Amino acid sequence: MTRIHLLFLILVNALWGFNFVAGKAGTVVFGPMLFITLRFAIVLVLLAVFLRWVPGQMRRILTIGICMGVGHFSFMFYGIFLAGSLSSVAITSQLTVPFATLLAVIFLGERIRLIRVVAILISFAGVVVIGFAPVGPEHLTAMILTAVASLAMAVSTILIRQLKDVAVFNLQAWIALCATTSMGIITLVLERPQWQHIASIPLIDYWTVTYSAIGATVVGHGLLYYLLKRYSVNSVAPFITLSTLFAIVFGILFTGETLTLKIAIGGGLTLLGVTIIAVRNARENAPSGIRTPR
């Protein structure tokens, strides 16, 4: 991998890592559901030109759109909203990788060797350790929501693997369309946003949703797929856990949170397990969890 492409890969992880900070700030201002709706509305506007009907695959594409756009992001950003520690949420979000591996075994009949079984157990053990390190009244709830979000992402990963010849930005656009419409309805029902409140939000606060849409989704995934066209998944997958490390660092720098010993130990275990799984999955062409949009 060339130096410039290595820098691109590091940038992708930095963009995703900072998205936890933007998500925390944005959900506090807008509310979790409205934040997601606005984020995907921006993505839809930017990617609408790529939207294409795909004969014979629309049922699966729309299922992915609902599973990811609603199932994953609603639980993820509500978890971020409740979290007293961005580090714990960022680490728990890495469960997408072991979840995707387990689902591939159950539904696709793939086989895994003992080393990946052990790595999966290590990953979950790390999250359990973090669960016993409460850093806020809603700590455990936030972790459970994030784990559910990771499972939804893993399901989406399995479905995406079954798509054939669907362009990346076309899929992103369909996900954005499903998320914008579905989350818009959910927002009206659950959060009942007061339009006076929305109108009173300072323009500067919209940086959060703009960054999440453009920085994390369009630019972040655009660069990732640019790299995946030039390098094997085996070369890229092990680096993806860097996004969690960036999230931890950014959480400390910008939100003032403290990295406790239990979170550090649990995070180390989870990231170790996830890295082993990602490397082994890439070598054996199993789902690594890196193909899905954030």
N, C-alpha and C positions, 0 to 999 in steps of 0.2 A: 504494500500500500504506500502510495506517495505521501510526502509530508502534507501537501495541501489537502489530500483526501482524508488523512488522519485528523487534520484540523477540522474538516467538515464534520467528521464523526464526533469529535469532542464537542463541537458547536451544537450538534443535534441534541446531545445529552444535556448540555447546559440549558438549551431552550426548554427542553422538557422538565428539567429540574426546577427552573425558575417558574414554570407554570403552576407549581404548587403554591408559591408565594402569591402570584397573581390571582390564583383561584381563591385563596384564603381572603385576600383583600376584597376581591370582587363579590364573593358570596356574602360577605358582611354588609356591603353597600347595597347590593341589588336583591339579595336573597338567592339561595342555591338554584331554584328552578328558573327564575327569570334570568339569572346569569347564564345558564346553559342555553336557554332560548335565544338570547341575544348573541351569544358566541356562535351558534350554528346559523343564525340568520346572516351574520357577516360572512361565514364560510360559504353559505349558499350563494350569496350575491357574487362572491369572488369566483366561485367554481361553476356557476350556472351554465356557462358556455361549454363546459365539458359534459353536461348531462345528456346521456343517450339511453334510449330504450334498448335493452339487451334481450332479444327473443329467447324464450326457453329458460331464462335464468332470473327473471324478475321476482318470482316468489322467494327465491333464496336471497336475492339482493335486498328486498324489502324486509325480510326476516332479520338479516344482518343489521339493517338500518334501525329497526326497533330494538333489537337486542343490544346493540352498541350505543346508539344515540339516546335511547331511553334507559335501558337496563343498566348499562355500564356507567354512563355519565351522571345519571341522577343519583345513584348510590355513591359514586366517587366524590362528587362535589358536595353532597350533603355530609359525607364523612369528613371532607376537608373543612367544611363550615363548622362542624362540631368539635373538631380535633383541637386538643390543647397542645399537641406536638405535631408539627408537619413531618418530622423525622419518622415517627411511628407510622403515619399514613403512607408516606413514600415507600417505606420498607415493606409494609403489608401489601401494597399495590403490586409488588414483584411476584406475588403468589399466582399471577396470571401464567407464569411459565410452568410451575408444577401442575397447576390445574389443567392447562392445555395438554400436557403430557399424559395425565391420567385419563382425560376425555378421549384422547387418541387411542389409548389402550382399550377403553370400554366400547367406544362406538366405531372405531376404524380398524380394530383388531390388530393394532401395532403391538410389537413386543418390546419390552425394555429389560435391560440387564440389571443385575443387583446393584451396581454402582449408582444408577439413576434412582432406584428405589430408596437407597440410603440417602441420596441427595434430597429427594422429596421429603423424607422424614426430617432431615436436618432443617430444611426450609420452614416447615410447619412448626418445628420445635422452637426456632428463632422467634416466630410470631407469638407463640405461647409465652415465651420469656418476656417479650415486649408487653403482652397483655397484663402481666403482673407488675408493670411499672407505671401505674396511673399518674398522669400529669395534668389531670383536669376531670371535672365531674362527668363528662361525656366521653372519656377516653376509650372505654371498652366498646361503647356504642359506635363510635367513629371507626374503630378497627373492624368491627363486624360488618358495618356498611361497606368499608373498603374491600373486605374479603369477598363480599357478595358482588361488588363491582368487578373484582378480579375474575371471579367465576363467569360473569356475563361476558367479559372480554375474552376469556378462554373459549367459551362457546362460539363467539363470533370468529375467533381464530380458526376453529375447526370448520365452520361454514365457509369462510373465505378460502380455505385450502381446496374446497370443492368447486369453486368458481373456475370458469375457463375463459381465458382471453377477455377479461374485464379490465379496462384501463384504470389505473390507480385513482386519478382525479375524478373519473366518472363514478367510481364507487364512493369516493369521499363526498361527491355532490349528492348522491342518493342518500347517504347517511345523514348529511346536513338537512336535506329536505324532510326526511322522516323525523329527525330530532326537532327541527323547528316547529313543524305542525303539531306533533305529539306533545312536546314539552310546553308549547304555547298553551294548549288546552289544559294540561296539568297545572301550569302556573296560574291560570285563571281560576281553577277550581280550588287548589290548595293554598296558594299564597295570596290570591285576590289583591294583586298589586294596586295601590292607590296611584292614579295617574298624576296627581298633584305631587306625590313624593318622587315619582320618577322624573317629572319635569324639574324638580328642585335639585336633583343630583348634579353637582358641579361637573362640567365637561371633562375636567382633568381626571375624574374617577373612572371615566370610560376607557382609560388606558388598560385596565385589567382585562376587560372582555375583548378589547381589540388585540392585545398581546396574545391572549389565549387562542383566539381565532387565527390570527396571521402568523405569529411567532411559533407557537407550538404545533398547530395543525398544518397550515399551508407550507410555511418555510421548513419546519422541522421534518415533516414527512416527505416533502419534496426532495430535500437533501438526502434523506434515508434511502428513498427509492432510486435516486441518482447513483448512490453508492452500491446498492444491491444489484444494479445493472452491470456494474464493473467488477464486483468482488463477490466471492461465494458467501453464503450465509455463515459458513464456518469462520470466516475472517471477521465478520461484523458482529455476530451474536454476543461474544464474550464482553464486548464494550458497552452493551446496552445497560448493564447494571450501574454504569457511571452516572446515569440520570438520577439515581437515588442518592448517590454521594453528593452530587451537585445540590439536590433538594435539601439535604441535611446542612450543607455549608451555607446555602442561601437562607435557610430558616434561621440559622444562628446569626447571620450577618444582618438580615433585614427585619426579622420579627423578634429578635432578642431571646429566642428560646434556648434552653440549656440541654445539652446532650447528656442524659443520665447514664450511669454505668449499665443498668439493665437494658436500656435501649441500644447502647453500643454493643453489648454482648449479643443480644437478640438479633440486632441488625447484621452483625458479623456472621452469625450462623445462617441467617436467611440468605444473605448475599452470596455466601460460600456455596450453599446448596443450589441456588438459582444459577450461579455461574457454571457449576459442574453440569447441571441439567442442560443449560444452553449450549455448552460446548459439545456434549454428547449428542444432543438433538441435532445440532448442525451437522455433525459428522455422519449421522445416520439418517439425515433428511426428515427428521420428525419435527413437529411444530415447535418453534422456539419462542413464540409469543411476540416476535418483533415485527410481524407483518401487518399488524392491525393499527388503525389510526388512533391517536390520542385526542 
